[in-house]
């Protein structure tokens, strides 16, 4: 049986209710990154950029990623490809503003991009909160009638 060539310098196990997720850290130098950065694998899948290139985390972004998973803010399964939601798509978005839930009909200002937590986001300009990034899970596409 061939030996696994990946090297992990650490791992973090996060449990939310009954679901357990393992975050594995590998030195970025092994994948063409800078010293002091890390590449992260969650649930046996690497977190990559939308273009498929390795995504590297510094200590601060790594702490945010772990906290997001510990608080249940990450999705259960990371999608492979960005959803088909081009710029200037007519959508309804749900978001929190001044402690209240809001829903507005707006247009997307960017195509979807993958955030540090593995979820896809899209930029929108809202009337209430201005220019914000909204998870694609909170976006509903509105079709022309």
N, C-alpha and C positions, 0 to 999 in steps of 0.2 A: 504494500500500500504506500503510495507516495506521501511524503511529509508535506504538511501545509507550510507554504513559504511566507505567508503573511506574518508580520510581527506586530503584536499589540503591546503597548506600554501601560495599558490600564483598562479597566472596565467599570461601569456603573450599572447597577441593577435598580430599576425603578418599578414600584408596584402601585397600581391604582386599582382599588377594590380587589378583584380577583385576577386582574390582568397584570402580567409581569413583562417588562421590556428591558432588554439588555443593550446598553450603549457601549461599544468597543472603541477604544482610542488607539490610533496608530500614528507614529511620527510622520509629519508631512514630507520630510526629506526623502522618504522611500517612494513618494509619488510626485516628485518635482516641486515640492513646496519649500517654504522658508523654514529655517530652524526655529523652534519654539511654537510652531503651529501644529495642529492635529487634524487628521482625517477621521471622520466618525462613521461607524457602521451601526445601524439600528435594525434589530430584527434580521440580521444576516444580509442587510442591503446597505450599500454605501450611499451616503448623502452626496449628490452631485449637483452641479449647476444645471439649469435648463438645457444647456448645450451639450450636456453629458460629460463635462470635464470635472475633475476632482474639486470638491469644495473644501476649503481649509478653515479651521476655527482657531482664534486665539483664546486665551484663558477666559476673558470676559464673555465672549460669545458662547463659549462652551458651557459656562455657568448658566447663562440664559437658556440654552438648549436643555440642560438637565432640569432646571427649574420648571420650564414649560412642560416637560414630560412628567415631572413629579406632581404638578398641579392639574394634570389631565387636559392640558391645552393642545396637545398634539393629536393628530389623526391616528387611527389604529393602523391603517395601511397607507403607505406612501405611494401615490400614483407614479407610474413610470414617465408619462408624458403630460405636458401641460394641456389643460382643456382648450377646446376650440372656442376662444373668446377674443376675437380681434379688437384692436383699438377702435374707439367710436361705436362700440356695441351699445344698444339701448338696454339698460338693466335696472332692476330694483335692488337696492342694497339695504341690509340690516346692520345697524351699528349702535353703539352707546355714545351718548353725548350729554354731558352735565348730569350723569347719573340716571339718565332715562333712555329707554330703547327708542330708536328712531328707524324709520323706513322711508327711503326717498327713491324716486325714479330719476336716474342720471345716465350719463354716458361714460364708458370706460375711457381712461386717459392713457392706458398702456396695455400691452398684451400681458397675459399671466406670467408671473415670475415666481421662482421657488424661494421661500424665505428660509432663514437659518433653521427653523423648526421642521422643515420638510414639506410644509403645506404650500400650496400655490396661492398667491395674492394678486390683486389687481389694483391699480391706482384709479381713484375716482375723485371728482370735484363735487362736493355736496353743498347744499345751501346752508345747512346748520353748522357743520364742522369744518368746512373748507376742503382742502386737498388731503385725502387720507388713503391709506392702504387697507383694503378690506379682504379678508379671506374669501376665496372663490366659493367656499361652502355657504357663505352668507350672501351670495349674488344669485339673482334669478333673472334669466334672460327674458326680455320682453320682445315678442315678435310683432311685426307690423301687421295690422288687420287688413 
